[in-house]
Amino acid sequence: FYTVQIINRTGRPHTLEYRVVSPAGATLTPLGSLDVATPHGLVVGRFLMAVPAGALTGPSTPVSIEVLADGRPLQTITSAFLGPGTPQGDLP
């Protein structure tokens, strides 16, 4: 799970989008409504990330998530996906 906190310091609402930049094929599933930042508001929520087994680089896989406001890049966040380092079929 990834926790999201976005503060809108403007007097206008903004439409928010989130995209996985890397690893390829990874997906984000929002757990709740995270797509609108109200004027002077706070958006708080969580995402579930799924990463294909072939994209895992070990027990900790680097990830990059791009946050867009009104279709324009706002910030790119780097983090790590913690999970199994070897697909189940490759275990001895």
Stockholm file with secondary structure:
# STOCKHOLM 1.0

chainA/1-92         FYTVQIINRTGRPHTLEYRVVSPAGATLTPLGSLDVATPHGLVVGRFLMAVPAGALTGPSTPVSIEVLADGRPLQTITSAFLGPGTPQGDLP
#=GR chainA/1-92 SS CEEEEEECCSSSCEEEEEEEEESTTCEEEEESCCSEECTTCEEEEEEEEECCGGGCCSSEEEEEEEEEETTEEEEEEEEEEESCSSCGGGCC
#=GC SS_cons        CEEEEEECCSSSCEEEEEEEEESTTCEEEEESCCSEECTTCEEEEEEEEECCGGGCCSSEEEEEEEEEETTEEEEEEEEEEESCSSCGGGCC
//
